[in-house]
Amino acid sequence: MIYSLRINVKGKVQGVWFRKSTQLKASALGLCGDVQNLKDGSVLIQVTGEKENVLGLLKWCENGSLHSKVDSISYEEIESIPKTGFEIIR
């Protein structure tokens, strides 16, 4: 079942390889979408794929990259993202 989420991760998530680590994890799970830093210091992830794999990425976000410190995660279901691959938006 194809499933899509918009995930917002807050905490120490910029400048700690969070976006690159998210891209690597999402790609390993066969997911499509993107990740970007927001001006408020959080990270926004939009992801589409098999529901089990999307939920796996959501679970991964609880800890994130090696040097990140996640304070909170919010997410909402969204319409499927028409992308191939998973990119970092700069």
C-alpha positions as CSV (number, residue, x, y, z in Angstrom):
1,M,0.0,0.0,0.0
2,I,1.5,3.4,-1.0
3,Y,1.5,5.8,1.8
4,S,2.8,9.4,2.1
5,L,3.8,11.6,5.1
6,R,5.0,15.1,5.7
7,I,7.3,14.9,8.8
8,N,8.6,17.9,10.7
9,V,11.6,17.1,13.0
10,K,12.6,19.6,15.7
11,G,15.7,19.7,17.9
12,K,19.4,19.8,17.0
13,V,18.8,18.6,13.5
14,Q,20.6,21.1,11.3
15,G,24.4,21.0,10.8
16,V,24.6,17.4,12.1
17,W,24.2,15.5,8.8
18,F,20.5,14.9,9.4
19,R,19.4,15.6,5.8
20,K,22.1,13.3,4.3
21,S,21.4,10.6,6.8
22,T,17.7,10.9,6.1
23,Q,18.4,10.6,2.3
24,L,20.5,7.5,2.9
25,K,17.9,5.8,5.1
26,A,15.0,6.7,2.8
27,S,16.9,5.4,-0.2
28,A,17.8,2.2,1.6
29,L,14.1,1.7,2.3
30,G,13.1,2.4,-1.4
31,L,11.3,5.6,-0.6
32,C,10.8,8.7,-2.8
33,G,10.6,12.3,-1.6
34,D,12.7,15.1,-0.3
35,V,14.2,16.6,2.9
36,Q,15.0,20.2,3.6
37,N,16.1,22.6,6.4
38,L,13.5,25.2,7.5
39,K,14.2,28.7,8.7
40,D,12.9,27.8,12.2
41,G,15.7,25.3,12.7
42,S,13.6,22.2,12.0
43,V,13.8,19.7,9.1
44,L,10.9,18.9,6.8
45,I,10.6,15.5,5.2
46,Q,8.1,14.6,2.5
47,V,8.1,10.9,1.7
48,T,6.2,8.3,-0.3
49,G,6.5,4.6,-0.5
50,E,5.2,1.3,1.0
51,K,3.5,2.1,4.2
52,E,5.7,-0.2,6.3
53,N,8.9,1.5,4.9
54,V,7.5,5.0,5.4
55,L,6.7,4.1,9.0
56,G,10.2,2.7,9.3
57,L,11.6,6.1,8.3
58,L,9.3,7.8,10.8
59,K,10.6,5.6,13.5
60,W,14.2,6.3,12.5
61,C,13.5,10.0,12.8
62,E,13.0,9.5,16.6
63,N,16.8,9.4,16.9
64,G,18.0,10.6,13.5
65,S,21.6,11.1,12.6
66,L,24.5,10.2,14.9
67,H,25.0,13.8,16.2
68,S,21.4,15.0,16.2
69,K,19.2,15.4,19.2
70,V,15.5,15.1,18.3
71,D,13.1,17.0,20.6
72,S,9.9,16.4,18.8
73,I,8.3,15.0,15.6
74,S,5.0,15.9,14.1
75,Y,3.6,14.4,10.9
76,E,0.5,14.2,8.7
77,E,-0.6,12.0,5.9
78,I,-0.4,13.8,2.5
79,E,-1.2,12.9,-1.1
80,S,1.4,10.8,-2.9
81,I,4.5,12.7,-4.1
82,P,5.2,12.3,-7.8
83,K,9.0,11.9,-7.5
84,T,11.5,9.3,-8.2
85,G,14.4,9.0,-5.8
86,F,14.9,10.9,-2.6
87,E,16.6,14.3,-2.8
88,I,18.0,16.9,-0.5
89,I,16.6,20.4,-1.1
90,R,19.1,23.1,-0.4
